[in-house]
């Protein structure tokens, strides 16, 4: 960028070179932004602790075995979907 064109033809060449170089800078900027973005670790801790607490609370309930299995299955399905969603967003964040 310290280059100073001496005549009109050098100005045109310089402007075109800068114009062609801009997409590379944009791609680099996006790549650097994608490296630093993602789901914060604290969210993973909240999901993990919440899942553990829900499982413990399910164990504490006194109910018939088939109701216990249905409730536990629905809880496991929901927790699995939430964890999958967070992992997918964490791996996909910022990508186009």
C-alpha positions as CSV (number, residue, x, y, z in Angstrom):
1,X,0.0,0.0,0.0
2,X,3.0,2.3,0.1
3,X,3.3,2.2,-3.7
4,X,2.7,5.6,-5.3
5,X,1.7,5.4,-9.0
6,X,3.7,7.7,-11.3
7,X,1.2,8.0,-14.2
8,X,-2.4,7.1,-15.2
9,X,-1.6,3.6,-16.4
10,X,0.1,2.7,-13.1
11,X,-2.9,4.1,-11.2
12,X,-5.3,1.9,-13.2
13,X,-3.1,-1.2,-12.7
14,X,-2.8,-0.4,-9.0
15,X,-6.5,0.1,-8.6
16,X,-7.3,-3.2,-10.3
17,X,-4.7,-5.0,-8.2
18,X,-6.3,-3.7,-5.0
19,X,-9.7,-4.5,-6.4
20,X,-8.6,-8.1,-7.0
21,X,-7.0,-8.4,-3.6
22,X,-10.0,-7.4,-1.6
23,X,-11.8,-10.8,-1.9
24,X,-8.8,-12.4,-0.4
25,X,-8.9,-10.1,2.5
26,X,-12.6,-10.7,3.0
27,X,-12.1,-14.5,3.0
28,X,-9.2,-14.2,5.5
29,X,-11.3,-12.0,7.8
30,X,-14.1,-14.5,7.7
31,X,-11.8,-17.4,8.4
32,X,-10.2,-15.6,11.4
33,X,-13.6,-14.8,12.7
34,X,-14.8,-18.4,12.4
35,X,-11.8,-19.6,14.4
36,X,-12.7,-17.5,17.4
37,X,-16.4,-18.1,17.3
38,X,-18.4,-21.0,18.8
39,X,-20.6,-22.0,21.6
40,X,-19.1,-20.9,24.9
41,X,-17.9,-23.7,27.3
42,X,-20.2,-22.4,30.0
43,X,-23.2,-23.5,27.9
44,X,-21.9,-27.0,27.8
45,X,-21.5,-26.9,31.6
46,X,-25.1,-25.7,32.0
47,X,-26.4,-28.5,29.7
48,X,-24.3,-31.1,31.5
49,X,-25.3,-30.1,35.0
50,X,-29.0,-29.6,34.0
51,X,-29.0,-33.1,32.4
52,X,-27.5,-34.7,35.5
53,X,-30.0,-32.9,37.8
54,X,-32.9,-34.1,35.7
55,X,-31.7,-37.7,35.7
56,X,-31.3,-37.6,39.5
57,X,-34.8,-36.1,39.9
58,X,-36.3,-38.9,37.7
59,X,-34.6,-41.5,39.9
60,X,-36.2,-40.0,43.0
61,X,-39.7,-40.3,41.6
62,X,-41.7,-43.3,42.9
63,X,-43.9,-44.6,40.1
64,X,-44.7,-47.7,38.1
65,X,-41.9,-49.1,36.0
66,X,-43.6,-48.5,32.6
67,X,-44.4,-44.9,33.5
68,X,-40.8,-44.5,34.7
69,X,-39.4,-45.9,31.4
70,X,-41.7,-43.7,29.3
71,X,-40.8,-40.5,31.3
72,X,-37.1,-41.4,31.3
73,X,-37.2,-42.2,27.6
74,X,-38.8,-38.9,26.7
75,X,-36.3,-37.0,28.9
76,X,-33.4,-38.9,27.3
77,X,-34.7,-38.1,23.8
78,X,-35.1,-34.4,24.7
79,X,-31.6,-34.2,26.2
80,X,-30.1,-35.9,23.3
81,X,-31.8,-33.6,20.8
82,X,-30.6,-30.5,22.8
83,X,-27.1,-31.8,23.0
84,X,-27.1,-32.6,19.3
85,X,-28.4,-29.2,18.4
86,X,-25.7,-27.4,20.5
87,X,-23.0,-29.6,19.0
88,X,-24.2,-29.0,15.5
89,X,-24.3,-25.2,16.1
90,X,-20.9,-25.3,17.7
91,X,-19.4,-27.1,14.7
92,X,-21.3,-25.1,12.1
93,X,-21.1,-21.6,13.7
94,X,-20.1,-19.0,11.2
95,X,-19.7,-21.3,8.3
96,X,-21.7,-20.6,5.1
